[in-house]
């Protein structure tokens, strides 16, 4: 079972930045397929572009770069879709950490103080 890992501040390689850009854009649905033999493959379906005649095929992303992004907590995996030969996960960019509660409570305290003054 794959689980989310804590996010780190590891710098991205050029390849990692490009992969993260593709995943963040959500123009294409990126998926991770883990085959029964343990082989992992990240990729997406590129629709056919009638203007250029390109596409209509699966595009594989570099597994090492994607695994590094997952280990760094920059991408998350969705719920698994399991069949006998493979398990497939939706891949998405990790959400940003929520704003701290202290900044929110400070604003509330300042607002309520301004109302009572």
Phi, psi and omega in degrees: 000135178266136180231155179295145179250157179295144181285137177240169180261040180289132177294148181271144170283170178298318179294319179296321179295321179293317178297315179297323177298315179299317181291320182292324181298331181058022175290325178237141178279109180274137180228151172253127176247123176250112182282162182302330180276002178097351180295134181247138179217124174262139179185179180209161177269126176260114181293158179291130176262109184298331182291320183256343184076009180262155177106203183070036183206166174277143177242123179273141175258155181296118184300318181299317179295317181294317178298322178295319177296321178293316180297328179278356180079018182270341174232153180237155178251138178281188179297142181286144171248110190255133167226172187301330185263341185197165173235132183242136179237139169286137180252134178217158177292142179293142178291153177289147176299143180294152177298146183293147180293335182293321180293322178293316181291329176295316179298320180294319180295318180294317180297316181290328177292321180294326180288328182272345183279000000 
